[in-house]
Amino acid sequence: MTDNHIDMSVLQELKGVMEDEFSLLINTYLSDAELRIDALKKAFKDKKAEAVCRTAHSFKGSSSNLGAVELVELLRKMEDCGREKKLDEAEGLLAEVQREYGYVKAAMTQWSSR
């Protein structure tokens, strides 16, 4: 089951495995995601393509582990642009990443309180 933003079956499986620690997992991801978004903003400000690529890659990995399918796709595109040193294209994706992260954050916050 996917709601276009998150593959809910991933969250269901994680909740079953993590039990009482599930909320901690979600809160850790959300805190980390905020730091990664800040790091992406700084990398663009500093015009550091390698930092964009590296940060998008690691953010993509953690988002993938939690089933954030749309966010993962945007971060993959951003990572590719960073790798190819196409910062103008990658920076255009930043607003989309932030918007999609808002959806992911809302859904995960709701799930962690269940």
Secondary structure, DSSP 8 states (H G I E B T S, - for coil): -B-SS-BHHHHHHHHHHHGGGHHHHHHHHHHHHHHHHHHHHHHHHTT-HHHHHHHHHHHHHHHHHTT-HHHHHHHHHHHHHHHTT-HHHHHHHHHHHHHHHHHHHHHHHHHHT-
